[in-house]
Amino acid sequence: MIKYRNTLLKLTAWLCGGLVVTATFFIFGYILYHGALNITWNFVSDRPRGVPIGAEGGVFPAITGTVYLGALSGLMAGLVGSITAIFLVFYCRNRYVKGIIKASIYFLSGMSSILFGLVGYTILLHMLGMPRSLLAAGITVAVMILPFITIRIIKLFEEDSTELLHASLCLGVSKTYILRKIILPSYYINILTSITLGVAYGIGAAAPVMLTGAVLNAPTPQSVTQPFMSLSYHLFILVSEGISLTNAYASAFLLMAILLVLNAACRGLEYFKKKGD
């Protein structure tokens, strides 16, 4: 009986794994088939044109806006998330405070992207009077990806570095010195990987930028106080308004390519770290 149960469990695991792999390759292959054929240099380097806007032209402002958004939100969320994780793992000794902070982080991680966009619009644009801009969208996306980054860094520190810290403290070395000289230099690649994956998650969301900073025909922003365009919002408009399904698939392919590059960069960083160790 136990043998049959183990066999059934293995078959179920293989079936679920096969479904996940099949769905992943189908989505990538479908977008690749419909989108890659429509990619041209003019499409990548030109700005949207036509009537309605986006029916012709390209997506260069959307590409640059997406890159700027990812860099800005990753910088803010990475800094706050890293400091929060360090505080919770190494400095916070009050279990009630730690519990409240962790509960807040997990609560934020369960919120949908449209709620972050709505709160960002209400607080930043309506209450504080900020213009619809790259900065407002960057703050909103940073708050959205903050739980993702913080949780990963917390798990990284709790699983790999607490024993090293305790051993060093027994030798009389200060906690701050250990963090600055040993732990952070040893795990900065893993921290960068967590931030990069968070950025990949953030730039694929259309709802936060739609309400706080994205404008359909915005040029490449020259400062963080100007509106911008993103590939996720551009793709949303093209599909929801029925403007151009061809350009929509091409935009989806470019967005997917950026996400794949970010994920490949993470894998590359992890590979070179292991090779260096």
Salt bridges, closest charged atoms under 4 A:
ASP46 OD2 - ARG49 NH2 2.77
GLU56 OE1 - ARG49 NH1 4.00
GLU158 OE2 - LYS102 NZ 3.15
ASP277 OD2 - LYS273 NZ 3.25
